[in-house]
Amino acid sequence: MARMAEAVYLERNRKRTEVNIKQSKLRYNAVLEQIECSASRNIQREYLEALADCSYIYRGENILITGATGCGKSYLACALGRQACLFGYKVTYIGMVRFLEMISQSRIDGTFVKQINKFEKTDLLIINDFGLQAINAGGRE
């Protein structure tokens, strides 16, 4: 009976994880174990392992990933997002331009509060390409 209960629990957990990953709309199917840690990339394995437990989400901390074009910032963000999904967190991955468009459109069509509530239900919000373009006054607001 215990094995059967465990099997049901594991299956439900697997399905919940699959749903979380699908709903997150992560750009890359990245895994933290695949991240290359080296001095040239300025990524330390110890720091990556500290992020792997997703405790930063529980503490409400932000992570800002910086680096040159093509160094793997988006890939790393997707790996962190996937890890959060494995821990049962709800994740949303969105580009900054699309995020600002959604906010602007929701203000126009009167669904701003609904849109904000949707983002509030997300445990981890990954905003990609943040800071690539100047943000207008409406976007800053």
PyRosetta script that sets phi, psi and omega in degrees:
from pyrosetta import init, pose_from_sequence

init()
pose = pose_from_sequence("MARMAEAVYLERNRKRTEVNIKQSKLRYNAVLEQIECSASRNIQREYLEALADCSYIYRGENILITGATGCGKSYLACALGRQACLFGYKVTYIGMVRFLEMISQSRIDGTFVKQINKFEKTDLLIINDFGLQAINAGGRE")
pose.set_psi(1, -40.6)
pose.set_omega(1, -179.5)
pose.set_phi(2, -63.8)
pose.set_psi(2, -40.5)
pose.set_omega(2, 178.7)
pose.set_phi(3, -64.5)
pose.set_psi(3, -38.5)
pose.set_omega(3, 179.7)
pose.set_phi(4, -67.4)
pose.set_psi(4, -42.8)
pose.set_omega(4, 178.1)
pose.set_phi(5, -63.5)
pose.set_psi(5, -40.2)
pose.set_omega(5, 178.3)
pose.set_phi(6, -65.4)
pose.set_psi(6, -40.8)
pose.set_omega(6, 178.8)
pose.set_phi(7, -62.3)
pose.set_psi(7, -42.3)
pose.set_omega(7, 177.9)
pose.set_phi(8, -63.7)
pose.set_psi(8, -45.2)
pose.set_omega(8, 178.9)
pose.set_phi(9, -59.3)
pose.set_psi(9, -47.1)
pose.set_omega(9, -179.6)
pose.set_phi(10, -64.1)
pose.set_psi(10, -39.3)
pose.set_omega(10, 179.6)
pose.set_phi(11, -66.1)
pose.set_psi(11, -43.2)
pose.set_omega(11, 177.8)
pose.set_phi(12, -63.5)
pose.set_psi(12, -41.0)
pose.set_omega(12, 178.7)
pose.set_phi(13, -63.6)
pose.set_psi(13, -42.5)
pose.set_omega(13, 179.1)
pose.set_phi(14, -62.6)
pose.set_psi(14, -44.5)
pose.set_omega(14, 179.7)
pose.set_phi(15, -65.0)
pose.set_psi(15, -40.8)
pose.set_omega(15, 178.8)
pose.set_phi(16, -62.7)
pose.set_psi(16, -40.9)
pose.set_omega(16, 178.1)
pose.set_phi(17, -63.9)
pose.set_psi(17, -44.0)
pose.set_omega(17, 178.3)
pose.set_phi(18, -60.0)
pose.set_psi(18, -43.8)
pose.set_omega(18, 179.2)
pose.set_phi(19, -63.4)
pose.set_psi(19, -44.5)
pose.set_omega(19, 179.5)
pose.set_phi(20, -60.9)
pose.set_psi(20, -42.7)
pose.set_omega(20, 179.8)
pose.set_phi(21, -65.6)
pose.set_psi(21, -43.1)
pose.set_omega(21, 180.0)
pose.set_phi(22, -64.7)
pose.set_psi(22, -44.2)
pose.set_omega(22, -178.5)
pose.set_phi(23, -70.7)
pose.set_psi(23, -23.0)
pose.set_omega(23, -178.7)
pose.set_phi(24, -70.4)
pose.set_psi(24, -25.5)
pose.set_omega(24, -179.6)
pose.set_phi(25, 57.9)
pose.set_psi(25, 42.6)
pose.set_omega(25, 177.2)
pose.set_phi(26, -63.7)
pose.set_psi(26, 139.5)
pose.set_omega(26, -177.2)
pose.set_phi(27, -70.8)
pose.set_psi(27, -38.5)
pose.set_omega(27, -177.0)
pose.set_phi(28, -118.8)
pose.set_psi(28, 147.7)
pose.set_omega(28, 174.8)
pose.set_phi(29, -89.0)
pose.set_psi(29, 69.7)
pose.set_omega(29, -172.9)
pose.set_phi(30, -98.4)
pose.set_psi(30, 149.3)
pose.set_omega(30, 178.0)
pose.set_phi(31, -128.4)
pose.set_psi(31, 139.2)
pose.set_omega(31, -177.2)
pose.set_phi(32, -56.8)
pose.set_psi(32, -34.4)
pose.set_omega(32, -179.2)
pose.set_phi(33, -65.2)
pose.set_psi(33, -20.2)
pose.set_omega(33, -179.5)
pose.set_phi(34, -88.3)
pose.set_psi(34, -6.0)
pose.set_omega(34, -179.0)
pose.set_phi(35, -73.2)
pose.set_psi(35, 127.0)
pose.set_omega(35, 178.7)
pose.set_phi(36, -82.0)
pose.set_psi(36, 118.4)
pose.set_omega(36, 179.4)
pose.set_phi(37, -101.6)
pose.set_psi(37, 123.9)
pose.set_omega(37, 178.3)
pose.set_phi(38, -156.2)
pose.set_psi(38, 163.4)
pose.set_omega(38, 179.2)
pose.set_phi(39, -67.5)
pose.set_psi(39, -34.5)
pose.set_omega(39, -179.1)
pose.set_phi(40, -66.6)
pose.set_psi(40, -29.9)
pose.set_omega(40, 178.1)
pose.set_phi(41, -92.3)
pose.set_psi(41, -6.4)
pose.set_omega(41, 179.5)
pose.set_phi(42, 59.0)
pose.set_psi(42, 39.4)
pose.set_omega(42, 176.2)
pose.set_phi(43, -122.0)
pose.set_psi(43, 123.5)
pose.set_omega(43, 179.8)
pose.set_phi(44, -102.8)
pose.set_psi(44, 134.6)
pose.set_omega(44, -178.3)
pose.set_phi(45, -58.4)
pose.set_psi(45, -37.8)
pose.set_omega(45, -178.6)
pose.set_phi(46, -63.4)
pose.set_psi(46, -41.4)
pose.set_omega(46, -179.8)
pose.set_phi(47, -67.5)
pose.set_psi(47, -40.6)
pose.set_omega(47, 178.6)
pose.set_phi(48, -64.0)
pose.set_psi(48, -39.8)
pose.set_omega(48, 178.1)
pose.set_phi(49, -66.8)
pose.set_psi(49, -32.7)
pose.set_omega(49, 177.5)
pose.set_phi(50, -67.0)
pose.set_psi(50, -31.8)
pose.set_omega(50, 177.9)
pose.set_phi(51, -79.9)
pose.set_psi(51, -19.4)
pose.set_omega(51, -174.0)
pose.set_phi(52, -65.1)
pose.set_psi(52, -23.2)
pose.set_omega(52, -179.5)
pose.set_phi(53, -84.6)
pose.set_psi(53, -3.8)
pose.set_omega(53, 176.4)
pose.set_phi(54, 61.0)
pose.set_psi(54, 21.3)
pose.set_omega(54, 179.2)
pose.set_phi(55, -68.0)
pose.set_psi(55, -21.5)
pose.set_omega(55, 176.6)
pose.set_phi(56, -62.3)
pose.set_psi(56, -29.5)
pose.set_omega(56, 177.7)
pose.set_phi(57, -69.0)
pose.set_psi(57, -46.8)
pose.set_omega(57, 179.8)
pose.set_phi(58, -60.2)
pose.set_psi(58, -38.7)
pose.set_omega(58, -179.1)
pose.set_phi(59, -80.8)
pose.set_psi(59, -6.7)
pose.set_omega(59, 178.9)
pose.set_phi(60, 73.3)
pose.set_psi(60, 28.9)
pose.set_omega(60, -179.2)
pose.set_phi(61, -87.9)
pose.set_psi(61, 153.4)
pose.set_omega(61, 177.0)
pose.set_phi(62, -102.4)
pose.set_psi(62, 152.1)
pose.set_omega(62, 174.7)
pose.set_phi(63, -125.0)
pose.set_psi(63, 129.2)
pose.set_omega(63, 176.9)
pose.set_phi(64, -116.6)
pose.set_psi(64, 117.5)
pose.set_omega(64, -178.6)
pose.set_phi(65, -101.3)
pose.set_psi(65, 120.3)
pose.set_omega(65, -179.8)
pose.set_phi(66, -121.0)
pose.set_psi(66, 158.7)
pose.set_omega(66, 177.7)
pose.set_phi(67, 161.4)
pose.set_psi(67, 174.8)
pose.set_omega(67, -179.2)
pose.set_phi(68, -70.1)
pose.set_psi(68, 160.9)
pose.set_omega(68, 177.4)
pose.set_phi(69, -59.4)
pose.set_psi(69, 132.2)
pose.set_omega(69, 175.8)
pose.set_phi(70, 83.1)
pose.set_psi(70, 8.7)
pose.set_omega(70, -177.4)
pose.set_phi(71, -86.4)
pose.set_psi(71, -8.8)
pose.set_omega(71, 175.8)
pose.set_phi(72, 107.1)
pose.set_psi(72, 23.6)
pose.set_omega(72, 179.9)
pose.set_phi(73, -63.3)
pose.set_psi(73, -47.1)
pose.set_omega(73, -179.3)
pose.set_phi(74, -65.1)
pose.set_psi(74, -39.2)
pose.set_omega(74, 178.9)
pose.set_phi(75, -62.8)
pose.set_psi(75, -44.4)
pose.set_omega(75, 177.9)
pose.set_phi(76, -63.2)
pose.set_psi(76, -42.4)
pose.set_omega(76, 178.4)
pose.set_phi(77, -61.8)
pose.set_psi(77, -40.8)
pose.set_omega(77, 178.1)
pose.set_phi(78, -66.5)
pose.set_psi(78, -37.1)
pose.set_omega(78, 177.4)
pose.set_phi(79, -64.3)
pose.set_psi(79, -41.0)
pose.set_omega(79, 176.8)
pose.set_phi(80, -66.1)
pose.set_psi(80, -38.1)
pose.set_omega(80, 177.5)
pose.set_phi(81, -64.9)
pose.set_psi(81, -42.9)
pose.set_omega(81, 179.0)
pose.set_phi(82, -64.3)
pose.set_psi(82, -40.6)
pose.set_omega(82, 178.7)
pose.set_phi(83, -61.6)
pose.set_psi(83, -40.9)
pose.set_omega(83, 178.4)
pose.set_phi(84, -63.6)
pose.set_psi(84, -39.4)
pose.set_omega(84, 177.1)
pose.set_phi(85, -61.8)
pose.set_psi(85, -39.2)
pose.set_omega(85, 179.0)
pose.set_phi(86, -64.3)
pose.set_psi(86, -28.8)
pose.set_omega(86, 178.4)
pose.set_phi(87, -86.8)
pose.set_psi(87, 1.7)
pose.set_omega(87, 176.0)
pose.set_phi(88, 93.3)
pose.set_psi(88, 7.2)
pose.set_omega(88, 179.0)
pose.set_phi(89, -83.3)
pose.set_psi(89, 150.7)
pose.set_omega(89, 175.1)
pose.set_phi(90, -89.8)
pose.set_psi(90, 129.7)
pose.set_omega(90, -173.6)
pose.set_phi(91, -123.7)
pose.set_psi(91, 141.9)
pose.set_omega(91, 172.2)
pose.set_phi(92, -128.5)
pose.set_psi(92, 127.5)
pose.set_omega(92, 178.6)
pose.set_phi(93, -112.7)
pose.set_psi(93, 124.5)
pose.set_omega(93, -177.6)
pose.set_phi(94, -149.7)
pose.set_psi(94, 145.7)
pose.set_omega(94, 174.9)
pose.set_phi(95, -77.1)
pose.set_psi(95, 151.7)
pose.set_omega(95, -177.0)
pose.set_phi(96, -61.4)
pose.set_psi(96, -42.3)
pose.set_omega(96, -179.7)
pose.set_phi(97, -61.6)
pose.set_psi(97, -46.5)
pose.set_omega(97, 179.0)
pose.set_phi(98, -64.2)
pose.set_psi(98, -39.2)
pose.set_omega(98, 178.4)
pose.set_phi(99, -59.8)
pose.set_psi(99, -47.9)
pose.set_omega(99, 179.5)
pose.set_phi(100, -65.3)
pose.set_psi(100, -37.1)
pose.set_omega(100, 176.5)
pose.set_phi(101, -63.1)
pose.set_psi(101, -43.5)
pose.set_omega(101, -179.9)
pose.set_phi(102, -63.0)
pose.set_psi(102, -42.4)
pose.set_omega(102, -179.9)
pose.set_phi(103, -65.5)
pose.set_psi(103, -45.6)
pose.set_omega(103, 179.4)
pose.set_phi(104, -61.9)
pose.set_psi(104, -45.0)
pose.set_omega(104, -179.7)
pose.set_phi(105, -64.3)
pose.set_psi(105, -39.1)
pose.set_omega(105, -179.2)
pose.set_phi(106, -68.0)
pose.set_psi(106, -30.4)
pose.set_omega(106, 175.3)
pose.set_phi(107, -67.6)
pose.set_psi(107, -36.8)
pose.set_omega(107, -178.6)
pose.set_phi(108, -71.1)
pose.set_psi(108, -46.6)
pose.set_omega(108, -175.0)
pose.set_phi(109, -90.7)
pose.set_psi(109, 5.9)
pose.set_omega(109, 173.6)
pose.set_phi(110, 81.0)
pose.set_psi(110, 16.7)
pose.set_omega(110, -179.6)
pose.set_phi(111, -108.7)
pose.set_psi(111, 22.2)
pose.set_omega(111, -176.3)
pose.set_phi(112, -59.1)
pose.set_psi(112, -48.1)
pose.set_omega(112, -178.8)
pose.set_phi(113, -62.4)
pose.set_psi(113, -40.7)
pose.set_omega(113, 178.4)
pose.set_phi(114, -62.4)
pose.set_psi(114, -42.1)
pose.set_omega(114, 179.8)
pose.set_phi(115, -65.6)
pose.set_psi(115, -42.8)
pose.set_omega(115, 178.6)
pose.set_phi(116, -64.7)
pose.set_psi(116, -40.8)
pose.set_omega(116, 177.4)
pose.set_phi(117, -61.7)
pose.set_psi(117, -36.6)
pose.set_omega(117, 177.8)
pose.set_phi(118, -62.8)
pose.set_psi(118, -44.7)
pose.set_omega(118, 179.5)
pose.set_phi(119, -69.6)
pose.set_psi(119, -30.8)
pose.set_omega(119, 178.4)
pose.set_phi(120, -67.4)
pose.set_psi(120, -27.4)
pose.set_omega(120, 179.0)
pose.set_phi(121, -78.0)
pose.set_psi(121, -9.3)
pose.set_omega(121, 179.2)
pose.set_phi(122, -85.1)
pose.set_psi(122, 131.0)
pose.set_omega(122, 178.7)
pose.set_phi(123, -76.9)
pose.set_psi(123, -36.5)
pose.set_omega(123, -178.6)
pose.set_phi(124, -132.4)
pose.set_psi(124, 117.7)
pose.set_omega(124, 177.3)
pose.set_phi(125, -106.9)
pose.set_psi(125, 116.7)
pose.set_omega(125, 178.7)
pose.set_phi(126, -103.4)
pose.set_psi(126, 114.9)
pose.set_omega(126, 178.1)
pose.set_phi(127, -106.5)
pose.set_psi(127, 110.4)
pose.set_omega(127, -177.5)
pose.set_phi(128, -87.6)
pose.set_psi(128, 152.9)
pose.set_omega(128, 177.6)
pose.set_phi(129, 60.0)
pose.set_psi(129, 34.2)
pose.set_omega(129, 177.4)
pose.set_phi(130, -71.2)
pose.set_psi(130, 128.3)
pose.set_omega(130, 175.7)
pose.set_phi(131, 88.4)
pose.set_psi(131, 4.9)
pose.set_omega(131, 178.3)
pose.set_phi(132, -74.8)
pose.set_psi(132, -31.1)
pose.set_omega(132, -179.7)
pose.set_phi(133, -124.9)
pose.set_psi(133, 154.0)
pose.set_omega(133, 176.2)
pose.set_phi(134, -65.7)
pose.set_psi(134, 141.7)
pose.set_omega(134, 179.5)
pose.set_phi(135, -98.8)
pose.set_psi(135, 128.7)
pose.set_omega(135, 179.9)
pose.set_phi(136, -71.5)
pose.set_psi(136, 174.5)
pose.set_omega(136, -176.9)
pose.set_phi(137, -59.7)
pose.set_psi(137, -41.2)
pose.set_omega(137, 178.6)
pose.set_phi(138, -63.0)
pose.set_psi(138, -40.3)
pose.set_omega(138, 178.8)
pose.set_phi(139, -68.0)
pose.set_psi(139, -38.3)
pose.set_omega(139, 178.2)
pose.set_phi(140, -66.0)
pose.set_psi(140, -37.4)
pose.set_omega(140, 179.5)
pose.set_phi(141, -64.4)
pose.dump_pdb("model.pdb")
